[in-house]
Amino acid sequence: MNKFCEITEEIKIVFSKDVYRFADSTLPLLIYLIFSFLIDKQTTYYLVLGFSVIVFILRLLHKQKFIFISSSFGLVTLFFFINFLNQDTRSVLLPSIISGSVLLITCLGSIFISKPIAAYSSAFTRKWPLEWYWHPHIKPAYRDVTLFWLFAFGGRSIFEIIAFKNTLLQFEWFKLILGWPYTLLVLIISYMFGRWRLEKLKGPSIEEFQQNSPPPWQGQKHGF
């Protein structure tokens, strides 16, 4: 239970405590995909419109970010009008394929120059000193997590390319499943794997590093 609470807290930190963004980014598309099989697409679109407007108003009233519900509704709108015009909806996968390719190149390049992108991502999120990440007993953990990202997001890009080329696949479901749900799963595995690697490396904690404490170190007990 303690491990579950720790992972939950870390996810909140990564998402800047905007935990509602997952639902906002996913539900409009999920509603559209499910109800489009039960009723006609035009009625389904109006249903998604009504849901999105209600959530949008709630975000405004609670002074929360409404960009996630807006972007998700925008994607549904794009699906609807491309379908309405009888065009190939697979073209909406191209931005994701391109951005995925950029991410893969970034991961690979950061490993090649020995400055893993996972370290920069953690430093940006947690505001930890960047020098700590380059310690010889710390950096291998972030290098290995970056390698995991390379394979995890590379696999997603391969699935998207297959969905883009195969007209028999319901690519909208790929878009939904391989979006926030898949990203969340990758982040959870990354955290657990990264914590395990830090423990094995027995490097200094942030405080021990800043105080220039000699080994043996207690190590970083929380966060990655």
C-alpha positions as a printed Julia matrix, in Angstrom:
224×3 Matrix{Float64}:
   0.0    0.0     0.0
   2.88   2.36    0.81
   4.38   1.74   -2.62
   1.02   2.43   -4.26
   0.66   5.72   -2.37
   4.21   6.68   -3.32
   3.58   6.04   -7.02
   0.29   7.96   -6.86
   2.03  10.93   -5.28
   4.79  10.83   -7.9
   2.25  10.83  -10.73
   0.64  13.91   -9.2
   4.03  15.62   -9.1
   4.8   14.76  -12.72
   1.41  16.08  -13.83
   1.88  19.25  -11.76
  -1.07  18.14   -9.58
  -3.47  18.59  -12.54
  -4.68  15.01  -12.11
  -7.93  15.78  -13.95
  -6.06  16.22  -17.23
  -6.11  12.44  -17.83
  -9.92  12.3   -17.75
 -10.28  15.52  -19.75
  -7.9   14.25  -22.42
  -9.49  10.81  -22.7
 -13.23  10.86  -22.0
 -14.49  12.88  -25.02
 -12.74  10.52  -27.45
 -13.87   7.45  -25.48
 -17.49   8.65  -25.51
 -17.28   9.33  -29.24
 -15.84   5.89  -30.03
 -18.34   3.96  -27.91
 -21.55   5.81  -28.82
 -20.69   6.07  -32.53
 -21.28   2.3   -32.68
 -24.66   2.61  -30.94
 -26.12   5.72  -32.56
 -25.32   7.84  -35.58
 -22.12   9.9   -35.57
 -23.88  13.27  -35.7
 -25.9   12.58  -32.54
 -22.76  11.22  -30.89
 -20.89  14.4   -31.75
 -23.6   16.54  -30.12
 -23.38  14.28  -27.05
 -19.62  14.85  -26.84
 -20.18  18.58  -27.4
 -22.58  18.75  -24.46
 -20.24  16.8   -22.2
 -17.27  18.97  -23.17
 -19.17  22.22  -22.57
 -20.19  21.06  -19.08
 -16.61  20.08  -18.19
 -15.31  23.32  -19.7
 -17.66  25.38  -17.49
 -16.65  23.35  -14.41
 -12.96  24.01  -15.11
 -13.65  27.74  -15.41
 -15.64  27.81  -12.17
 -12.89  25.95  -10.3
 -10.17  28.05  -11.97
  -8.57  24.94  -13.46
  -6.9   24.5   -16.82
  -9.36  23.85  -19.63
  -6.79  23.21  -22.37
  -7.05  19.41  -21.97
 -10.81  19.18  -22.45
 -10.54  21.7   -25.3
  -7.8   19.75  -27.11
  -9.62  16.44  -26.68
 -12.89  17.9   -27.99
 -10.91  19.43  -30.86
  -9.61  15.97  -31.78
 -13.15  14.56  -31.75
 -14.29  17.49  -33.93
 -11.49  16.71  -36.37
 -12.53  13.05  -36.51
 -16.16  13.98  -37.07
 -15.66  16.48  -39.88
 -13.12  14.35  -41.72
 -15.59  11.46  -41.53
 -18.36  13.84  -42.62
 -16.34  14.82  -45.67
 -15.58  11.14  -46.38
 -11.85  11.76  -46.14
  -9.19   9.38  -44.8
  -9.16  10.01  -41.05
  -5.77   8.34  -40.71
  -4.1   11.59  -41.6
  -4.65  12.72  -37.98
  -2.04  10.16  -36.95
   0.73  11.96  -38.83
   1.44  14.63  -36.15
   1.72  11.89  -33.51
   4.04   9.83  -35.7
   6.23  12.88  -36.37
   6.37  13.93  -32.69
   7.11  10.33  -31.72
  10.02  10.26  -34.16
  11.39  13.49  -32.66
  11.15  11.96  -29.17
  13.02   8.85  -30.29
  15.79  10.93  -31.87
  16.01  13.01  -28.69
  16.28   9.92  -26.46
  18.89   8.33  -28.71
  20.89  11.54  -29.06
  20.88  12.22  -25.31
  22.2    8.72  -24.65
  24.87   9.14  -27.32
  26.2   12.37  -25.73
  25.86  10.84  -22.23
  23.27  13.39  -21.06
  20.08  11.26  -20.73
  16.86  13.15  -21.38
  15.21  11.45  -18.38
  17.59  13.41  -16.13
  16.61  16.74  -17.72
  12.92  15.82  -17.43
  13.3   15.01  -13.73
  15.36  18.15  -13.04
  12.75  20.33  -14.75
   9.88  18.75  -12.8
  11.5   18.52   -9.36
  13.91  21.47   -9.48
  16.76  19.25   -8.24
  20.34  20.39   -9.02
  21.33  19.16  -12.46
  24.89  18.34  -11.31
  23.5   15.57   -9.07
  22.18  13.69  -12.09
  25.67  13.44  -13.62
  27.17  11.72  -10.56
  28.66   8.34  -11.65
  26.43   6.51   -9.15
  23.29   8.35  -10.31
  23.49   8.89  -14.08
  23.29   5.18  -15.08
  19.77   5.01  -13.61
  18.57   7.9   -15.79
  20.41   6.5   -18.8
  18.6    3.17  -18.39
  15.21   4.86  -18.0
  15.91   6.86  -21.16
  16.66   3.55  -22.93
  13.33   2.24  -21.65
  11.6    5.31  -23.07
  13.34   4.68  -26.38
  11.87   1.19  -26.65
   8.48   2.02  -25.08
   7.7    5.05  -27.22
   9.43   3.49  -30.2
   7.0    0.58  -29.93
   4.09   3.02  -29.86
   5.36   4.73  -33.0
   5.58   1.35  -34.75
   1.95   0.58  -33.82
   0.87   4.0   -35.09
   2.65   3.46  -38.4
   0.96   0.03  -38.74
  -2.43   1.6   -37.94
  -1.74   4.36  -40.45
  -0.98   1.88  -43.25
  -3.54  -0.82  -42.44
  -7.01   0.33  -43.49
  -8.63  -2.66  -41.73
  -7.59  -1.5   -38.25
  -9.79   0.7   -36.09
  -7.0    3.22  -35.58
  -9.1    5.48  -33.36
  -8.84   2.87  -30.6
  -5.06   2.86  -31.06
  -5.12   6.63  -30.69
  -7.08   6.34  -27.45
  -5.24   3.43  -25.82
  -1.77   4.57  -26.86
  -2.39   8.13  -25.67
  -2.58   9.08  -21.97
  -3.27   5.52  -20.7
  -0.09   4.22  -22.34
   1.95   7.27  -21.3
   0.76   6.86  -17.7
   1.78   3.19  -17.73
   5.23   4.09  -19.09
   5.67   6.72  -16.35
   4.73   4.25  -13.6
   7.15   1.61  -14.89
   9.83   4.27  -15.36
   9.49   5.39  -11.75
   9.6    1.87  -10.31
  12.52   0.84  -12.52
  14.39   4.09  -11.86
  13.97   3.79   -8.08
  15.25   0.21   -8.22
  18.31   1.27  -10.24
  19.13   4.11   -7.82
  19.0    1.69   -4.9
  21.34  -0.73   -6.69
  23.79   2.05   -7.61
  23.98   3.22   -3.97
  24.63   6.84   -4.92
  24.24   9.9    -2.69
  20.98  11.64   -1.92
  20.47  15.26   -2.95
  21.42  16.44    0.54
  24.48  14.17    0.72
  25.62  15.38   -2.69
  25.21  19.03   -1.77
  27.06  18.52    1.51
  29.8   16.57   -0.28
  29.35  13.68    2.17
  31.74  10.71    1.75
  30.44   7.17    1.06
  28.77   5.0     2.13
  25.67   7.06    1.35
  22.11   6.66    2.58
  20.88   7.43   -0.93
  17.79   9.2    -2.24
  14.79   7.67   -0.49
  11.99   9.33   -2.41
  11.43  10.5    -5.98
  13.23   9.87   -9.22
